[in-house]
Amino acid sequence: MKKIAKILSFAFALIMLLSVVVTAAPYSTYTYSIDGLVLDSPDAYVPYGEGPVTSSSLGLDTPLINPTDIESDAEENIYITDNGNNRIIITDKFYNVKHIIKDFVNYDGVEDSFRKPQSTFVVDEGDYKGLYVCDKDNKRIVVFDQDTFELVKIFNEPEIDFEDENAGYSPISCVVDKHGRIYVVNEKTTNGIIVLTPNGDFINFIGAPKVSVSAMEALLQIVNPTAASKITHVATPYSNLELDNTSQDFVYATVVYSTSDDQKNQISDITSKSGAYAPVRLLNASGVDIMSRNGFFAPAGEVAVQMAGDILSSVANSGAPTGPSIVADVSSGPNGVWSIIDSNRSKIYTYDRNGNLLYIFGDKGDKFGNIEKANAITYQGDKLVVLDVTSLSFTVYRPTEYASKLTDAIGLQNDGKFDEASKAWDEVLAWNNNFDTAYVEKGKALFRAGNAEEAIKYFENAFDTENYAEAYKQIRSDTMEKFFLLLVAGIVVLVVIVALIFGWAGKVNKAAATKGGKRTYVEELVYGFHLMFHPFDGYWDLKHEKRGSMRASITFVVLTILAFYYQAIGQGYYYNPQRVYAGFFSQVTSVLVPLLLFVVANWCFTTLFDGEGSLKDIFIATSYALFPVPVLVVVSTILTNFLVGTEGQITTMIVTIAYAWMILLIVIGMQVTHDYSMGKNIVTVIATLLGMIIIMFIAVLFTSLISKMVSFVTTIASEISYR
């Protein structure tokens, strides 16, 4: 008996294992890093049930034809808009058909029916409770009782003055907010979303999408306004609506862009996050887009989309459909989480209310869990239901433990329970330590709970410089408050040290000016301080009084190289979060190449234009002009470890001053060295810059020629050896 029990236990375990394998998702789940890299993620949603829910499994005598929408209510009933059969199918939460609305008796006691119903919307409670059906071709919205399915009200075509004389009232999507206002997307209307009163009277249009103007048309408006005025620009109409179930007051609206210019703008909007060409928006009652786009990228579906000429391509998956996401529908879920579907890729993209991308899943195909062409989506409790217009079915997805923990963490964060949220994010990271957004949200929870020092570590892990800056400012403020007197004393000491250095340099330079004979190495170096502030006198003495030397010049060049290398490795985290920098050899090349090019080119031209400076004089003058750069670059780099955010403009300004100072010294140095007038000197400097370009061109040409000659000789030698 024990042996039989062991065999049965093993068989049961094997069956369970096989069931897991069989029901595994036939698609990958992923998200994106802050750098736009694809990050694999645990499955967030997996197919639920034994297969897609079809007409046959619903027990329908007449199969579905062109289903256009699917909705759910608070009791998890499902509402399918069967456009081709002019009916609404209602199922319970187990997908058993409860009722079919096809024919009904209207107010006049006459048998009535739908004509191409496009979508439904359910109000679960309150004075405006009911099932709202957009009866497109009958130009009306019909409301039914959710429990009895009897007719409650008909909102016939309102009086609307459309700008387009050929436009008519054809509602394709609607939602009702908690105040009873009805928001309607009208087919092909470019004025925006229609807003009706609870009685069905027209109020106004809101949120008209932006009209794109090509570069050629913009130029034509400047050159020939009359001709440009004849060009007709039409805004892209909205395609779908969904009520934000958190507030019951804001409306998600989707836009499908079809022109190449609009699609390019949509792609640009992913990184700019301006929202001007966003394919999904969150509108308030005034039509203002209030969507938070605080994630790494704007909520717009696929991130890894780029333009290559006029070809739209996706780099997320090899062989994936091209072009930006076509957001066909949006649905609002628990804890402010919301999802969109990309009918171009049949993928689901899920975000939180701050616009953070949580996960992406789904794919095209005929395997259970894949969708051939997704055209509608709805949350059924915590499950997701996606309608497939091609296979005439819908697929149900259930959340995994990972998705549930993620949603719970977001809910705690939204409710301000930051200590609990912090622990919840730990659980999420235990599931997926490759999830940058989780690190950011964990950091936010810690920061809001008053633990900025711990929070900053999580922001660093996600390379999130924006939140890092906020946490760092708090830490810096606390530190300054704690050590205020010590800080003031340090600043005073620093100022005294700088003053002493300049005072000492002044004494050394004054003594060296009257000293006869050869100057010491230290005197030659310290002379750089005098030259920085007295360039005309400084360069005159540099050449005629031999106050400088080659050894000091080379020292200044080496100091400049070291300063730039220190800038690369010594910047604060905010300015180089990924610690990517050029190596020492690259820094040497970046300083020596332009320096030597300038010296050689200037010598070539000034030799032709009666310049008095030798090649050595030019090198020394140019090298001494570098002196402000290492000084100020080092100061700037040190400050990057203490300044963040907009304060970084100070470090940028310091480096800019260093370069401007260097250029001014070079110009003055060349004038004094060659004994030119200002006008002749400026012409010579410009000619020098052109000469640098010519020398580089010749060098590249010569290198290419040598490379081809070597390749030719190598090929000949190889052929001879084989023969």
C-alpha positions, 0 to 999 in steps of 0.5 A: 500500500505504501508503495502504491501511495508513493507511486500515486503521489509521484504521478500527482506531482508529475501531473501538476508539474506538467499542468504548470508547463502547459499553462505557462505563458507563450510570451515574454514579460518585460519592462524597460530600464531608465536607459531604454534597455529591455529588462526581463521580468517575471510573468505578471499575467498568465492565461486563465482557463482552458482556452479563449472564450469563444462563441461556442464556449458561450453557447451562442446560437449565432456566432459573434461577428465583429465584436468591437468592445468588452466591459466589466462591472463591479460584480465582474459581469462581462458585456460584449458589444457584438457589432455585426449582430447588433446585440449586447451579450451579458455574461456572469463572472464565470462567462455563462451568458445571462442575457442578450439585449437585441430587441427592446420596446422603446418609449413609444411602445414600438419594437426597437433594435440597435444599428451597429452598436460600438461600445458599452459603459457601466455605471455601477451605483448612484443616480446615473446607474445603468448600462450605456450603449453607444448605438452608432448608426441610430445616432443615440446612446441607449441606457438599460437597467443592469439588473432587469435589462429593461430600457431606462432612457434614450439620449437621442442626437443632441443639437451640435454645431459641427465645424464640418458640414458633412459631420454627423452624430455617431457615438462610438464610445462614452463614459459617465462621470460621478456628476452624470456628465456624459463624455462621447467620442464621435466618429470622425469628429476632430473638434474633441470629445463631446460633453453632454449634461445628465439629460443629454444636452450638448455642453461643449467640446473638450481636449481637441488633439493637436494638429501637426504641421510639417517642416515644409508647411511651416516654411511655406507659412513664412514664405507665402502665407496666402498659399499656406492658408489654403492648406487644410489641417485636420486634428486626429479624432479620439478613438476610445474612452475609459473612466478613471475608476480611482477618481470617477471624475477624470477620463482616459482618452486614446488617439490613433495617429495615422500620418507619418508626421504624427507618428514621428511626433508620437515617438519623440513624445516617448522621451520628451514626455510633453504629452502633445502627441500622446496616444493616451491622455487623462483629461479633466472636465475642462479637457486639460491633460493631467496625466502624470508622466513621471516614469522613465518614458511617457505612457505610449506603449512600446518604448524601443521604437525609432525612425530610420528615414521614413521607415518605422521600426521596433527594436524591442524584439527581432521581427516585431511589428514596425511602427509606434504603438496603436493604442486601441483601448485603455482600462482602469484597474485596482490601486490606480493601475491602468493598462492599454493594448497595442493592436499593432503588437497585441501587447498589454502595457500596464502603468501606475498613476505616476506613469511608471511602466510596470510590465509588458506582456502578450504577443501575436499568435494563435497559441492560448494566451496570444492574441491575433488582433487585440481591439478592446481590454477591461479589468474584471476585478484583478483579472484582465480580459482582452477581446480578439476581433480576428479570432472572435473570442476573448482571453482572460488573464489572471495576475501572478503572485508577482503582479499582485504584490506589485499592485499591493505595494502601489496601493500602500504607496498611494495611501501614504503607508510608506513604512508598509510600502517599503516592506512591500517593495522589498517583496517585489524586488525579491521577485524581480531585482531587475526592476528599476521602477521598484528601486525608485518606488522603494526609494520614494517610500523610504524618503517619504518615511524620513529615511533619505540616506537609505533612499538614496541608495535605491535611487542610485541602483536605478540611475534615477538622478531626479529623485536622487537630487531631492534625497541628496538635498535633504541629506545635505540640508541636515548635514549643514544644519548639524555642522553649521559652525564647522562648515562656516569655519571651513569656508573661512579657512579655504578663503584664507588659503586661497588668499595666501596662495595668491599673495605668495604668487604675487611676491614670487612674481615680483621678485622674479621680475627684478631678478637677473639670470635664469628663473627657477622652475617654480618661478616659471610655473608661478608666472602663470598666475601673473599672465592670467590676470595681466595677459598683454604685459604677461605675454610680452615678458613671456617672450622678451624677458624669458619668464617662461620655458618649455618645461613649464609649458609641458607641465601646464599641458600635463596638468590640463590632461590630469584635470580632465581625467579627474573631471571624468572620474571625480564627478559626483553621482548626479552628473555621471550616474553610470560611471562611464568615462573616457580612459586616460589615453583618450584624455591625453589625445583630446588635449594634445591633438587640438593643441599641436594642430593649433600650434602647427597651423598657426606657425604655418600661417604666421610664417607667411604673414610676417609673424615674429613668433617661432614654433617654440614661442607659439607652443609656450604661449598656447600652453600658458593660456591653458592654465585657467582650465585645470584650475577651474575644471578641478574646482568645478569637478569638486563642486559636482560632489555637492551640487545637484539639480539646477545647481549644476548650472554653477559648475557649467558656468565655471567650465564655460568661464575656463574655456572663454578665459583660455580662448581670450588668452590664446588670442592675446598671446598670438597677437603679442607673440607675432606683434600683430594688430588686433584685426590682423591677429583675428584673421590669422586665428580664423585662418589657423582654425581653417588650417587645423581642418585642412591638416586633419583632412590631409592626415585622414586621407594619408592614413586611408591611403597607407591603409589601402596600400598595406591591404593591397600589398598584403593581398598580393603577398597572400596570393603569391604564397598560395600559388 
